[in-house]
Structure formats: structure tokens, C-alpha cells
Amino acid sequence: MVEGMLGGLFGGPDSDRMRSQAQDFVGRYETGQPHEGYTNDEVAERFRQVSGNMSDDDMREAARESLKRMSPEQRREYKKAMRQRGARGFDRDDDNDDPEILAQATQGFMKEQPDQGDGIGGFLGGMFGGGNDQPAQRQVPQQDQGSMLDNPAVKAAAAGMAAFAMKKMMDSR
């Protein structure tokens, strides 16, 4: 089952290569600063790949674990960026940076956004093109993918969610 998920993540029949790519991404996330070591496009792609294979609870757990790895300042910056995007659950202008509360808000945002056809509930689509007051774009143009991921806190959260989801998939084998 996990090989099938990883196969869907990385394409092609070469499961050793797919696992190696997943381990490489997870390793870069775990050994460096959470927002460094990968491009915005790679983070967006890895997030899209895993999120379609994860339950809501698994994604909330991945968000919580990702946010726990971030500093309180990074979590507040993430919350501010999501609030500026119009995401519900992030609308309180306070200093609460509890990873569980932010993970629940992230999960809620993912469920609120129109599905982009990629199984992620529009999380990245909402970041790139649609807030609550405007429709999210079905296809995110490559040149626009940096919009939210240029923010190191948002990039760290998305990379962490992808890395934790990949690791969980690999560990469950």
C-alpha cells in the first residue's frame, strides 16, 4: 500500500528511486532550517503529492508536527500570513502560537477552500490565488507559485507538512 502511495508521489515503477527522493526531501527538512534547502516549486509539488493520500486527521497531525518544529516567532508569522490571506481560524489578532490551534485552523482552511482537483482542499490553491472572498484558480501558473511560499514561515509549514506526511507513509510500510 505504501509503495503504491509513494509510486503515486513520484511516478514511475522505480520504487527505490521514489523512496530515495522522499528520504532526501525529509532529510533536508529535518537537518536544516525548515524553510531552507528546497525551492518553492519543490515544496508546492511535494505538498500536492502527499496531501491527496492523507486523511484530514493525518494532515492536521502533519501540520501540528511541522508547526511544533518552528519557533514561536515563525508560527506567529505563519498565522499573520494566513490571516492576511483571509483564512478563517487565523483571524484573531493575538500572539497565540499554539501548534495545535494553528494546526486545527490550517485543517479548517484546507477544508474551506475549493478542491483544486489534487485532493488538498485548495490549501495551496488558496495560498496562490483564492482567499475566502475569491475563487481559487484551478491551475497555479508556475511563475505565481512563489506568492505565499516566499514567506519563510509559510514555506516552513508547507514543507514540514509534506515531510511529516512522507515520513509517516514510509514508516508505515
N, C-alpha and C positions, 0 to 999 in steps of 0.2 A: 504493500500500500504506500509506504513512504517513498520507495523508489519511483512509483507512479507519480507521486506528488512532485518529487524532485525532477522527474522527467518532464513534467509539465512546466516546472520552473525554468529549466534551462534548455529544453528542446533536444531532440536527437536521441539516439539509442545509447549513447555512451554514458552510463550511469557513474562510472568512476570520474569522468571529466566533470559531470554535473555536481557530484558530491565535492570534488576539489574546488570548484568555483564557489559553492556555498560555504565551504570551510574557509576559503580565502576571504570572502566578504565578512563572515562572522569574526575571523581573526583580526582583520583590520579594524573592525568596530571595537572589539574587546581590548586591543592593545594600544590604541591611540585615543586622541580626543574624540568624543562621539560625533563631532561634525567634520572631522578631517579624514582624509585617506581615500575618498571616493568623490566622483563628480555628482552634481545634482541629477544628471540624467541616470546615472547608475542607481542612485538612491530611489528615484522615482520608479525605475524599472524593477528593481528588487522588491520594492513595496507592492507594486502591482502584482508581481509574480506570486508572492506568498499570501497576500490578503484574500485572494479568491479561494484559497484552500483552508482558511481558518474560520472557526466559528466566532460569533460575537464575543463569547467569553474568552476564547483564546486571544483574540485581538486586544481585548481590554487588559488581559494579563500581560501581553507583549508591550502595550502602551505603559502600563504601570511599571514594569521592569525597566523599560527604556527611560522613563522619567525619573526613576529612583537613581539611575546612574548619572543623571545630570545634576549640576549644582543648583542650589535654591535660586540663584540669580538666573541661570539658564531656564529653569522651569517658569519663573515669573516672565521672562522674555517670551517664552513659548505661549504662555497664557495671553500676554499682551498682543502678540501677533495673531493668535486665533480670535481674540476679541475684536481686533481691528478688521478681521475678515467677516465679522458678523456672526460668528459661531455662537449658538446658544450654549449655555453652560460655562462659558468663559466670560460672561457679561458683567460679573461682579468686579468692580474696580477696587480690589483689595490685594493684600500681599500673601494670601493663602496659596501656598505652593505644594500642598499635599499631593503626592503622586497618585494616590487612589482617587481623589476627587478629580484631578486633571485627566486621569485615565477614563473615568466614567464620562466626563464631558467629551473627551475625544471619541469614545464609542458612540455617544449620542450624536455628535456631529457626523460621524460616518453613516449613521442610520438615516439622518435627516436629508442628506444630500442625495440628489437623484443618482441612481446607479448609472455608471458610465459604460456598462456592458463588460466591465472587467471584474465584477464581483467585489468591489471595495466600497460600495455605497457612496461613491463620489468623493471620498476623502481627499484624494489628490486633485480630482477634478474641481472640487470646491475650492481648494487652495489656489488652483491655477486660473479658474475662470468663473466660478459662480459662488456667490455668497448666498445667504438665505433669501435675498431680495432679487436675485437674477439667476437665470437658468445656467447650470454648468454646461460647459461645452462637451460634446461627445468625444471629440478628438483634441488632445492637447498638442498644439504645434510645438515642435522641437525647440524653436527659439524662445518660446514662452515658458519653458519648464523651470526656469530659474526663479520665477517670480516669488514664491514663498520659500523655496529651498535656498535662496540666497541668504535667508536669515539663519544663522548658525544654530539657533535653538530649535527651529522647526526642522532643519536638516538632521540634527542630532536625534530628535524624537522619531522622525520617519525612518532613519537608518537603524535606530535601535529597535523599532517595532519589526522591521524586516529581519534584522539579525536574530532577535529572540525567536521569531516565528520559524526561521530556517533552522535554528539550533534545536528547537522543540521537535520539528519534523525529523531531523537527523537522529536525535536522541531516542525517539520513539520506535526506531527501527529495531 
